[in-house]
């Protein structure tokens, strides 16, 4: 904390670029399997928009953030039928990491669209864990917001 702020009432440091880099790199490697055995993966992270800050509020450190993430994904069921599409994580904030909105659009391919979207919903858990991991990495990198 700064010398002028001995009470630790409020300080912040921007860590947007570092957070965007972690999210872009980590999300591009996500692969999972849905309950019905359909393989799903993020094929690219098109854009990560928003901001992140390390905050000290009343002496306690935390990450404040809000990101919208645009990504591309593909799914393949056990018969080999495939689909591709786009996904958007809307305005994920530090307060809703467990309950963020993930929308799928522009689904195309031989795999039934509703089945593909249902399978793609299995990306929710890995995305949540990556965001939590990013928050931990941010706090580790910036232990003192004014440093």
Phi and psi in radians as a Rosetta constraint file:
Dihedral C 1 N 2 CA 2 C 2 CIRCULARHARMONIC -1.218 0.35
Dihedral N 2 CA 2 C 2 N 3 CIRCULARHARMONIC 2.673 0.35
Dihedral C 2 N 3 CA 3 C 3 CIRCULARHARMONIC -1.125 0.35
Dihedral N 3 CA 3 C 3 N 4 CIRCULARHARMONIC -0.553 0.35
Dihedral C 3 N 4 CA 4 C 4 CIRCULARHARMONIC -1.288 0.35
Dihedral N 4 CA 4 C 4 N 5 CIRCULARHARMONIC -0.285 0.35
Dihedral C 4 N 5 CA 5 C 5 CIRCULARHARMONIC -2.014 0.35
Dihedral N 5 CA 5 C 5 N 6 CIRCULARHARMONIC 0.996 0.35
Dihedral C 5 N 6 CA 6 C 6 CIRCULARHARMONIC -1.103 0.35
Dihedral N 6 CA 6 C 6 N 7 CIRCULARHARMONIC -0.446 0.35
Dihedral C 6 N 7 CA 7 C 7 CIRCULARHARMONIC -1.363 0.35
Dihedral N 7 CA 7 C 7 N 8 CIRCULARHARMONIC -0.247 0.35
Dihedral C 7 N 8 CA 8 C 8 CIRCULARHARMONIC 1.141 0.35
Dihedral N 8 CA 8 C 8 N 9 CIRCULARHARMONIC 0.647 0.35
Dihedral C 8 N 9 CA 9 C 9 CIRCULARHARMONIC -1.217 0.35
Dihedral N 9 CA 9 C 9 N 10 CIRCULARHARMONIC -0.760 0.35
Dihedral C 9 N 10 CA 10 C 10 CIRCULARHARMONIC -2.899 0.35
Dihedral N 10 CA 10 C 10 N 11 CIRCULARHARMONIC 2.182 0.35
Dihedral C 10 N 11 CA 11 C 11 CIRCULARHARMONIC -2.536 0.35
Dihedral N 11 CA 11 C 11 N 12 CIRCULARHARMONIC 2.700 0.35
Dihedral C 11 N 12 CA 12 C 12 CIRCULARHARMONIC -2.636 0.35
Dihedral N 12 CA 12 C 12 N 13 CIRCULARHARMONIC 2.694 0.35
Dihedral C 12 N 13 CA 13 C 13 CIRCULARHARMONIC -2.376 0.35
Dihedral N 13 CA 13 C 13 N 14 CIRCULARHARMONIC 2.291 0.35
Dihedral C 13 N 14 CA 14 C 14 CIRCULARHARMONIC -1.218 0.35
Dihedral N 14 CA 14 C 14 N 15 CIRCULARHARMONIC 2.288 0.35
Dihedral C 14 N 15 CA 15 C 15 CIRCULARHARMONIC -2.363 0.35
Dihedral N 15 CA 15 C 15 N 16 CIRCULARHARMONIC 0.553 0.35
Dihedral C 15 N 16 CA 16 C 16 CIRCULARHARMONIC -1.076 0.35
Dihedral N 16 CA 16 C 16 N 17 CIRCULARHARMONIC -0.902 0.35
Dihedral C 16 N 17 CA 17 C 17 CIRCULARHARMONIC -1.050 0.35
Dihedral N 17 CA 17 C 17 N 18 CIRCULARHARMONIC -0.775 0.35
Dihedral C 17 N 18 CA 18 C 18 CIRCULARHARMONIC -1.070 0.35
Dihedral N 18 CA 18 C 18 N 19 CIRCULARHARMONIC -0.775 0.35
Dihedral C 18 N 19 CA 19 C 19 CIRCULARHARMONIC -1.132 0.35
Dihedral N 19 CA 19 C 19 N 20 CIRCULARHARMONIC -0.765 0.35
Dihedral C 19 N 20 CA 20 C 20 CIRCULARHARMONIC -1.073 0.35
Dihedral N 20 CA 20 C 20 N 21 CIRCULARHARMONIC -0.710 0.35
Dihedral C 20 N 21 CA 21 C 21 CIRCULARHARMONIC -1.092 0.35
Dihedral N 21 CA 21 C 21 N 22 CIRCULARHARMONIC -0.796 0.35
Dihedral C 21 N 22 CA 22 C 22 CIRCULARHARMONIC -1.076 0.35
Dihedral N 22 CA 22 C 22 N 23 CIRCULARHARMONIC -0.827 0.35
Dihedral C 22 N 23 CA 23 C 23 CIRCULARHARMONIC -1.095 0.35
Dihedral N 23 CA 23 C 23 N 24 CIRCULARHARMONIC -0.798 0.35
Dihedral C 23 N 24 CA 24 C 24 CIRCULARHARMONIC -1.071 0.35
Dihedral N 24 CA 24 C 24 N 25 CIRCULARHARMONIC -0.832 0.35
Dihedral C 24 N 25 CA 25 C 25 CIRCULARHARMONIC -1.185 0.35
Dihedral N 25 CA 25 C 25 N 26 CIRCULARHARMONIC -0.822 0.35
Dihedral C 25 N 26 CA 26 C 26 CIRCULARHARMONIC -1.230 0.35
Dihedral N 26 CA 26 C 26 N 27 CIRCULARHARMONIC -0.732 0.35
Dihedral C 26 N 27 CA 27 C 27 CIRCULARHARMONIC -1.177 0.35
Dihedral N 27 CA 27 C 27 N 28 CIRCULARHARMONIC -0.519 0.35
Dihedral C 27 N 28 CA 28 C 28 CIRCULARHARMONIC -1.151 0.35
Dihedral N 28 CA 28 C 28 N 29 CIRCULARHARMONIC -0.213 0.35
Dihedral C 28 N 29 CA 29 C 29 CIRCULARHARMONIC -1.853 0.35
Dihedral N 29 CA 29 C 29 N 30 CIRCULARHARMONIC 0.177 0.35
Dihedral C 29 N 30 CA 30 C 30 CIRCULARHARMONIC -1.355 0.35
Dihedral N 30 CA 30 C 30 N 31 CIRCULARHARMONIC 2.231 0.35
Dihedral C 30 N 31 CA 31 C 31 CIRCULARHARMONIC -2.418 0.35
Dihedral N 31 CA 31 C 31 N 32 CIRCULARHARMONIC 2.429 0.35
Dihedral C 31 N 32 CA 32 C 32 CIRCULARHARMONIC -2.685 0.35
Dihedral N 32 CA 32 C 32 N 33 CIRCULARHARMONIC 3.054 0.35
Dihedral C 32 N 33 CA 33 C 33 CIRCULARHARMONIC -2.207 0.35
Dihedral N 33 CA 33 C 33 N 34 CIRCULARHARMONIC 2.318 0.35
Dihedral C 33 N 34 CA 34 C 34 CIRCULARHARMONIC -1.355 0.35
Dihedral N 34 CA 34 C 34 N 35 CIRCULARHARMONIC 3.010 0.35
Dihedral C 34 N 35 CA 35 C 35 CIRCULARHARMONIC -1.012 0.35
Dihedral N 35 CA 35 C 35 N 36 CIRCULARHARMONIC -0.524 0.35
Dihedral C 35 N 36 CA 36 C 36 CIRCULARHARMONIC -1.594 0.35
Dihedral N 36 CA 36 C 36 N 37 CIRCULARHARMONIC 0.129 0.35
Dihedral C 36 N 37 CA 37 C 37 CIRCULARHARMONIC 1.597 0.35
Dihedral N 37 CA 37 C 37 N 38 CIRCULARHARMONIC 0.059 0.35
Dihedral C 37 N 38 CA 38 C 38 CIRCULARHARMONIC -1.312 0.35
Dihedral N 38 CA 38 C 38 N 39 CIRCULARHARMONIC 2.231 0.35
Dihedral C 38 N 39 CA 39 C 39 CIRCULARHARMONIC -1.434 0.35
Dihedral N 39 CA 39 C 39 N 40 CIRCULARHARMONIC 2.339 0.35
Dihedral C 39 N 40 CA 40 C 40 CIRCULARHARMONIC -2.299 0.35
Dihedral N 40 CA 40 C 40 N 41 CIRCULARHARMONIC 2.440 0.35
Dihedral C 40 N 41 CA 41 C 41 CIRCULARHARMONIC -2.561 0.35
Dihedral N 41 CA 41 C 41 N 42 CIRCULARHARMONIC 2.644 0.35
Dihedral C 41 N 42 CA 42 C 42 CIRCULARHARMONIC -1.480 0.35
Dihedral N 42 CA 42 C 42 N 43 CIRCULARHARMONIC 2.116 0.35
Dihedral C 42 N 43 CA 43 C 43 CIRCULARHARMONIC -1.579 0.35
Dihedral N 43 CA 43 C 43 N 44 CIRCULARHARMONIC -0.432 0.35
Dihedral C 43 N 44 CA 44 C 44 CIRCULARHARMONIC -2.856 0.35
Dihedral N 44 CA 44 C 44 N 45 CIRCULARHARMONIC 2.671 0.35
Dihedral C 44 N 45 CA 45 C 45 CIRCULARHARMONIC -1.842 0.35
Dihedral N 45 CA 45 C 45 N 46 CIRCULARHARMONIC 1.933 0.35
Dihedral C 45 N 46 CA 46 C 46 CIRCULARHARMONIC -1.371 0.35
Dihedral N 46 CA 46 C 46 N 47 CIRCULARHARMONIC -0.614 0.35
Dihedral C 46 N 47 CA 47 C 47 CIRCULARHARMONIC -2.881 0.35
Dihedral N 47 CA 47 C 47 N 48 CIRCULARHARMONIC 2.444 0.35
Dihedral C 47 N 48 CA 48 C 48 CIRCULARHARMONIC -2.221 0.35
Dihedral N 48 CA 48 C 48 N 49 CIRCULARHARMONIC 1.872 0.35
Dihedral C 48 N 49 CA 49 C 49 CIRCULARHARMONIC -1.941 0.35
Dihedral N 49 CA 49 C 49 N 50 CIRCULARHARMONIC 2.494 0.35
Dihedral C 49 N 50 CA 50 C 50 CIRCULARHARMONIC 2.463 0.35
Dihedral N 50 CA 50 C 50 N 51 CIRCULARHARMONIC -2.639 0.35
Dihedral C 50 N 51 CA 51 C 51 CIRCULARHARMONIC -2.663 0.35
Dihedral N 51 CA 51 C 51 N 52 CIRCULARHARMONIC 2.778 0.35
Dihedral C 51 N 52 CA 52 C 52 CIRCULARHARMONIC -2.562 0.35
Dihedral N 52 CA 52 C 52 N 53 CIRCULARHARMONIC 2.512 0.35
Dihedral C 52 N 53 CA 53 C 53 CIRCULARHARMONIC -2.453 0.35
Dihedral N 53 CA 53 C 53 N 54 CIRCULARHARMONIC 2.564 0.35
Dihedral C 53 N 54 CA 54 C 54 CIRCULARHARMONIC -1.549 0.35
Dihedral N 54 CA 54 C 54 N 55 CIRCULARHARMONIC 2.234 0.35
Dihedral C 54 N 55 CA 55 C 55 CIRCULARHARMONIC -2.043 0.35
Dihedral N 55 CA 55 C 55 N 56 CIRCULARHARMONIC 2.489 0.35
Dihedral C 55 N 56 CA 56 C 56 CIRCULARHARMONIC -2.017 0.35
Dihedral N 56 CA 56 C 56 N 57 CIRCULARHARMONIC 1.973 0.35
Dihedral C 56 N 57 CA 57 C 57 CIRCULARHARMONIC -2.116 0.35
Dihedral N 57 CA 57 C 57 N 58 CIRCULARHARMONIC 2.041 0.35
Dihedral C 57 N 58 CA 58 C 58 CIRCULARHARMONIC 0.899 0.35
Dihedral N 58 CA 58 C 58 N 59 CIRCULARHARMONIC 0.726 0.35
Dihedral C 58 N 59 CA 59 C 59 CIRCULARHARMONIC 1.474 0.35
Dihedral N 59 CA 59 C 59 N 60 CIRCULARHARMONIC -0.053 0.35
Dihedral C 59 N 60 CA 60 C 60 CIRCULARHARMONIC -1.920 0.35
Dihedral N 60 CA 60 C 60 N 61 CIRCULARHARMONIC 2.324 0.35
Dihedral C 60 N 61 CA 61 C 61 CIRCULARHARMONIC -1.529 0.35
Dihedral N 61 CA 61 C 61 N 62 CIRCULARHARMONIC 2.498 0.35
Dihedral C 61 N 62 CA 62 C 62 CIRCULARHARMONIC -2.763 0.35
Dihedral N 62 CA 62 C 62 N 63 CIRCULARHARMONIC 2.937 0.35
Dihedral C 62 N 63 CA 63 C 63 CIRCULARHARMONIC -1.755 0.35
Dihedral N 63 CA 63 C 63 N 64 CIRCULARHARMONIC 2.295 0.35
Dihedral C 63 N 64 CA 64 C 64 CIRCULARHARMONIC -1.913 0.35
Dihedral N 64 CA 64 C 64 N 65 CIRCULARHARMONIC 2.319 0.35
Dihedral C 64 N 65 CA 65 C 65 CIRCULARHARMONIC -2.733 0.35
Dihedral N 65 CA 65 C 65 N 66 CIRCULARHARMONIC 2.812 0.35
Dihedral C 65 N 66 CA 66 C 66 CIRCULARHARMONIC -2.725 0.35
Dihedral N 66 CA 66 C 66 N 67 CIRCULARHARMONIC 2.077 0.35
Dihedral C 66 N 67 CA 67 C 67 CIRCULARHARMONIC -2.295 0.35
Dihedral N 67 CA 67 C 67 N 68 CIRCULARHARMONIC 2.512 0.35
Dihedral C 67 N 68 CA 68 C 68 CIRCULARHARMONIC -1.978 0.35
Dihedral N 68 CA 68 C 68 N 69 CIRCULARHARMONIC 2.234 0.35
Dihedral C 68 N 69 CA 69 C 69 CIRCULARHARMONIC -2.105 0.35
Dihedral N 69 CA 69 C 69 N 70 CIRCULARHARMONIC 2.186 0.35
Dihedral C 69 N 70 CA 70 C 70 CIRCULARHARMONIC -1.850 0.35
Dihedral N 70 CA 70 C 70 N 71 CIRCULARHARMONIC 2.257 0.35
Dihedral C 70 N 71 CA 71 C 71 CIRCULARHARMONIC -2.456 0.35
Dihedral N 71 CA 71 C 71 N 72 CIRCULARHARMONIC 2.875 0.35
Dihedral C 71 N 72 CA 72 C 72 CIRCULARHARMONIC -2.012 0.35
Dihedral N 72 CA 72 C 72 N 73 CIRCULARHARMONIC 2.560 0.35
Dihedral C 72 N 73 CA 73 C 73 CIRCULARHARMONIC -2.492 0.35
Dihedral N 73 CA 73 C 73 N 74 CIRCULARHARMONIC 2.867 0.35
Dihedral C 73 N 74 CA 74 C 74 CIRCULARHARMONIC -2.471 0.35
Dihedral N 74 CA 74 C 74 N 75 CIRCULARHARMONIC 2.707 0.35
Dihedral C 74 N 75 CA 75 C 75 CIRCULARHARMONIC -2.382 0.35
Dihedral N 75 CA 75 C 75 N 76 CIRCULARHARMONIC 2.573 0.35
Dihedral C 75 N 76 CA 76 C 76 CIRCULARHARMONIC -2.471 0.35
Dihedral N 76 CA 76 C 76 N 77 CIRCULARHARMONIC 2.185 0.35
Dihedral C 76 N 77 CA 77 C 77 CIRCULARHARMONIC -1.483 0.35
Dihedral N 77 CA 77 C 77 N 78 CIRCULARHARMONIC -3.135 0.35
Dihedral C 77 N 78 CA 78 C 78 CIRCULARHARMONIC -1.185 0.35
Dihedral N 78 CA 78 C 78 N 79 CIRCULARHARMONIC -0.309 0.35
Dihedral C 78 N 79 CA 79 C 79 CIRCULARHARMONIC -1.495 0.35
Dihedral N 79 CA 79 C 79 N 80 CIRCULARHARMONIC -0.148 0.35
Dihedral C 79 N 80 CA 80 C 80 CIRCULARHARMONIC 1.714 0.35
Dihedral N 80 CA 80 C 80 N 81 CIRCULARHARMONIC -0.083 0.35
Dihedral C 80 N 81 CA 81 C 81 CIRCULARHARMONIC -1.172 0.35
Dihedral N 81 CA 81 C 81 N 82 CIRCULARHARMONIC 2.350 0.35
Dihedral C 81 N 82 CA 82 C 82 CIRCULARHARMONIC -2.116 0.35
Dihedral N 82 CA 82 C 82 N 83 CIRCULARHARMONIC 2.771 0.35
Dihedral C 82 N 83 CA 83 C 83 CIRCULARHARMONIC -2.539 0.35
Dihedral N 83 CA 83 C 83 N 84 CIRCULARHARMONIC 2.663 0.35
Dihedral C 83 N 84 CA 84 C 84 CIRCULARHARMONIC -2.219 0.35
Dihedral N 84 CA 84 C 84 N 85 CIRCULARHARMONIC 2.806 0.35
Dihedral C 84 N 85 CA 85 C 85 CIRCULARHARMONIC -2.999 0.35
Dihedral N 85 CA 85 C 85 N 86 CIRCULARHARMONIC -3.063 0.35
Dihedral C 85 N 86 CA 86 C 86 CIRCULARHARMONIC -2.053 0.35
Dihedral N 86 CA 86 C 86 N 87 CIRCULARHARMONIC 2.662 0.35
Dihedral C 86 N 87 CA 87 C 87 CIRCULARHARMONIC -2.348 0.35
Dihedral N 87 CA 87 C 87 N 88 CIRCULARHARMONIC 2.621 0.35
Dihedral C 87 N 88 CA 88 C 88 CIRCULARHARMONIC -2.336 0.35
Dihedral N 88 CA 88 C 88 N 89 CIRCULARHARMONIC 2.196 0.35
Dihedral C 88 N 89 CA 89 C 89 CIRCULARHARMONIC -1.658 0.35
Dihedral N 89 CA 89 C 89 N 90 CIRCULARHARMONIC 2.023 0.35
Dihedral C 89 N 90 CA 90 C 90 CIRCULARHARMONIC -1.584 0.35
Dihedral N 90 CA 90 C 90 N 91 CIRCULARHARMONIC 2.125 0.35
Dihedral C 90 N 91 CA 91 C 91 CIRCULARHARMONIC 0.727 0.35
Dihedral N 91 CA 91 C 91 N 92 CIRCULARHARMONIC 0.932 0.35
Dihedral C 91 N 92 CA 92 C 92 CIRCULARHARMONIC -1.217 0.35
Dihedral N 92 CA 92 C 92 N 93 CIRCULARHARMONIC 2.202 0.35
Dihedral C 92 N 93 CA 93 C 93 CIRCULARHARMONIC -2.044 0.35
Dihedral N 93 CA 93 C 93 N 94 CIRCULARHARMONIC 2.904 0.35
Dihedral C 93 N 94 CA 94 C 94 CIRCULARHARMONIC -1.057 0.35
Dihedral N 94 CA 94 C 94 N 95 CIRCULARHARMONIC -0.387 0.35
Dihedral C 94 N 95 CA 95 C 95 CIRCULARHARMONIC -1.501 0.35
Dihedral N 95 CA 95 C 95 N 96 CIRCULARHARMONIC -0.185 0.35
Dihedral C 95 N 96 CA 96 C 96 CIRCULARHARMONIC -2.296 0.35
Dihedral N 96 CA 96 C 96 N 97 CIRCULARHARMONIC 0.619 0.35
Dihedral C 96 N 97 CA 97 C 97 CIRCULARHARMONIC -1.079 0.35
Dihedral N 97 CA 97 C 97 N 98 CIRCULARHARMONIC -0.539 0.35
Dihedral C 97 N 98 CA 98 C 98 CIRCULARHARMONIC -1.466 0.35
Dihedral N 98 CA 98 C 98 N 99 CIRCULARHARMONIC -0.315 0.35
Dihedral C 98 N 99 CA 99 C 99 CIRCULARHARMONIC -2.402 0.35
Dihedral N 99 CA 99 C 99 N 100 CIRCULARHARMONIC 1.056 0.35
Dihedral C 99 N 100 CA 100 C 100 CIRCULARHARMONIC -1.691 0.35
Dihedral N 100 CA 100 C 100 N 101 CIRCULARHARMONIC 2.793 0.35
Dihedral C 100 N 101 CA 101 C 101 CIRCULARHARMONIC -1.580 0.35
Dihedral N 101 CA 101 C 101 N 102 CIRCULARHARMONIC 2.225 0.35
Dihedral C 101 N 102 CA 102 C 102 CIRCULARHARMONIC -2.187 0.35
Dihedral N 102 CA 102 C 102 N 103 CIRCULARHARMONIC 1.991 0.35
Dihedral C 102 N 103 CA 103 C 103 CIRCULARHARMONIC -1.934 0.35
Dihedral N 103 CA 103 C 103 N 104 CIRCULARHARMONIC 2.463 0.35
Dihedral C 103 N 104 CA 104 C 104 CIRCULARHARMONIC -2.001 0.35
Dihedral N 104 CA 104 C 104 N 105 CIRCULARHARMONIC 2.444 0.35
Dihedral C 104 N 105 CA 105 C 105 CIRCULARHARMONIC -2.606 0.35
Dihedral N 105 CA 105 C 105 N 106 CIRCULARHARMONIC 2.967 0.35
Dihedral C 105 N 106 CA 106 C 106 CIRCULARHARMONIC 0.910 0.35
Dihedral N 106 CA 106 C 106 N 107 CIRCULARHARMONIC 0.806 0.35
Dihedral C 106 N 107 CA 107 C 107 CIRCULARHARMONIC -1.408 0.35
Dihedral N 107 CA 107 C 107 N 108 CIRCULARHARMONIC 2.269 0.35
Dihedral C 107 N 108 CA 108 C 108 CIRCULARHARMONIC -2.484 0.35
Dihedral N 108 CA 108 C 108 N 109 CIRCULARHARMONIC 2.665 0.35
Dihedral C 108 N 109 CA 109 C 109 CIRCULARHARMONIC 2.296 0.35
Dihedral N 109 CA 109 C 109 N 110 CIRCULARHARMONIC -3.130 0.35
Dihedral C 109 N 110 CA 110 C 110 CIRCULARHARMONIC -1.315 0.35
Dihedral N 110 CA 110 C 110 N 111 CIRCULARHARMONIC -0.423 0.35
Dihedral C 110 N 111 CA 111 C 111 CIRCULARHARMONIC -1.290 0.35
Dihedral N 111 CA 111 C 111 N 112 CIRCULARHARMONIC 2.287 0.35
Dihedral C 111 N 112 CA 112 C 112 CIRCULARHARMONIC -0.836 0.35
Dihedral N 112 CA 112 C 112 N 113 CIRCULARHARMONIC 2.315 0.35
Dihedral C 112 N 113 CA 113 C 113 CIRCULARHARMONIC -1.030 0.35
Dihedral N 113 CA 113 C 113 N 114 CIRCULARHARMONIC -0.777 0.35
Dihedral C 113 N 114 CA 114 C 114 CIRCULARHARMONIC -1.192 0.35
Dihedral N 114 CA 114 C 114 N 115 CIRCULARHARMONIC -0.645 0.35
Dihedral C 114 N 115 CA 115 C 115 CIRCULARHARMONIC -1.154 0.35
Dihedral N 115 CA 115 C 115 N 116 CIRCULARHARMONIC -0.716 0.35
Dihedral C 115 N 116 CA 116 C 116 CIRCULARHARMONIC -1.118 0.35
Dihedral N 116 CA 116 C 116 N 117 CIRCULARHARMONIC -0.780 0.35
Dihedral C 116 N 117 CA 117 C 117 CIRCULARHARMONIC -1.118 0.35
Dihedral N 117 CA 117 C 117 N 118 CIRCULARHARMONIC -0.706 0.35
Dihedral C 117 N 118 CA 118 C 118 CIRCULARHARMONIC -1.084 0.35
Dihedral N 118 CA 118 C 118 N 119 CIRCULARHARMONIC -0.763 0.35
Dihedral C 118 N 119 CA 119 C 119 CIRCULARHARMONIC -1.131 0.35
Dihedral N 119 CA 119 C 119 N 120 CIRCULARHARMONIC -0.705 0.35
Dihedral C 119 N 120 CA 120 C 120 CIRCULARHARMONIC -1.121 0.35
Dihedral N 120 CA 120 C 120 N 121 CIRCULARHARMONIC -0.419 0.35
Dihedral C 120 N 121 CA 121 C 121 CIRCULARHARMONIC -1.092 0.35
Dihedral N 121 CA 121 C 121 N 122 CIRCULARHARMONIC -0.336 0.35
Dihedral C 121 N 122 CA 122 C 122 CIRCULARHARMONIC -1.202 0.35
Dihedral N 122 CA 122 C 122 N 123 CIRCULARHARMONIC -0.177 0.35
Dihedral C 122 N 123 CA 123 C 123 CIRCULARHARMONIC -1.247 0.35
Dihedral N 123 CA 123 C 123 N 124 CIRCULARHARMONIC -0.283 0.35
Dihedral C 123 N 124 CA 124 C 124 CIRCULARHARMONIC -0.972 0.35
Dihedral N 124 CA 124 C 124 N 125 CIRCULARHARMONIC -0.878 0.35
Dihedral C 124 N 125 CA 125 C 125 CIRCULARHARMONIC -1.109 0.35
Dihedral N 125 CA 125 C 125 N 126 CIRCULARHARMONIC -0.837 0.35
Dihedral C 125 N 126 CA 126 C 126 CIRCULARHARMONIC -1.094 0.35
Dihedral N 126 CA 126 C 126 N 127 CIRCULARHARMONIC -0.633 0.35
Dihedral C 126 N 127 CA 127 C 127 CIRCULARHARMONIC -1.098 0.35
Dihedral N 127 CA 127 C 127 N 128 CIRCULARHARMONIC -0.804 0.35
Dihedral C 127 N 128 CA 128 C 128 CIRCULARHARMONIC -1.019 0.35
Dihedral N 128 CA 128 C 128 N 129 CIRCULARHARMONIC -0.784 0.35
Dihedral C 128 N 129 CA 129 C 129 CIRCULARHARMONIC -1.160 0.35
Dihedral N 129 CA 129 C 129 N 130 CIRCULARHARMONIC -0.621 0.35
Dihedral C 129 N 130 CA 130 C 130 CIRCULARHARMONIC -1.160 0.35
Dihedral N 130 CA 130 C 130 N 131 CIRCULARHARMONIC -0.721 0.35
Dihedral C 130 N 131 CA 131 C 131 CIRCULARHARMONIC -1.139 0.35
Dihedral N 131 CA 131 C 131 N 132 CIRCULARHARMONIC -0.753 0.35
Dihedral C 131 N 132 CA 132 C 132 CIRCULARHARMONIC -1.049 0.35
Dihedral N 132 CA 132 C 132 N 133 CIRCULARHARMONIC -0.749 0.35
Dihedral C 132 N 133 CA 133 C 133 CIRCULARHARMONIC -1.083 0.35
Dihedral N 133 CA 133 C 133 N 134 CIRCULARHARMONIC -0.716 0.35
Dihedral C 133 N 134 CA 134 C 134 CIRCULARHARMONIC -1.064 0.35
Dihedral N 134 CA 134 C 134 N 135 CIRCULARHARMONIC -0.732 0.35
Dihedral C 134 N 135 CA 135 C 135 CIRCULARHARMONIC -1.080 0.35
Dihedral N 135 CA 135 C 135 N 136 CIRCULARHARMONIC -0.711 0.35
Dihedral C 135 N 136 CA 136 C 136 CIRCULARHARMONIC -1.142 0.35
Dihedral N 136 CA 136 C 136 N 137 CIRCULARHARMONIC -0.705 0.35
Dihedral C 136 N 137 CA 137 C 137 CIRCULARHARMONIC -1.144 0.35
Dihedral N 137 CA 137 C 137 N 138 CIRCULARHARMONIC -0.642 0.35
Dihedral C 137 N 138 CA 138 C 138 CIRCULARHARMONIC -1.111 0.35
Dihedral N 138 CA 138 C 138 N 139 CIRCULARHARMONIC -0.810 0.35
Dihedral C 138 N 139 CA 139 C 139 CIRCULARHARMONIC -1.118 0.35
Dihedral N 139 CA 139 C 139 N 140 CIRCULARHARMONIC -0.601 0.35
Dihedral C 139 N 140 CA 140 C 140 CIRCULARHARMONIC -1.230 0.35
Dihedral N 140 CA 140 C 140 N 141 CIRCULARHARMONIC -0.658 0.35
Dihedral C 140 N 141 CA 141 C 141 CIRCULARHARMONIC -1.309 0.35
Dihedral N 141 CA 141 C 141 N 142 CIRCULARHARMONIC -0.577 0.35
Dihedral C 141 N 142 CA 142 C 142 CIRCULARHARMONIC -2.092 0.35
Dihedral N 142 CA 142 C 142 N 143 CIRCULARHARMONIC 1.163 0.35
Dihedral C 142 N 143 CA 143 C 143 CIRCULARHARMONIC -1.196 0.35
Dihedral N 143 CA 143 C 143 N 144 CIRCULARHARMONIC -0.328 0.35
Dihedral C 143 N 144 CA 144 C 144 CIRCULARHARMONIC -2.275 0.35
Dihedral N 144 CA 144 C 144 N 145 CIRCULARHARMONIC 1.821 0.35
Dihedral C 144 N 145 CA 145 C 145 CIRCULARHARMONIC -0.957 0.35
Dihedral N 145 CA 145 C 145 N 146 CIRCULARHARMONIC -0.406 0.35
Dihedral C 145 N 146 CA 146 C 146 CIRCULARHARMONIC -1.683 0.35
Dihedral N 146 CA 146 C 146 N 147 CIRCULARHARMONIC 0.013 0.35
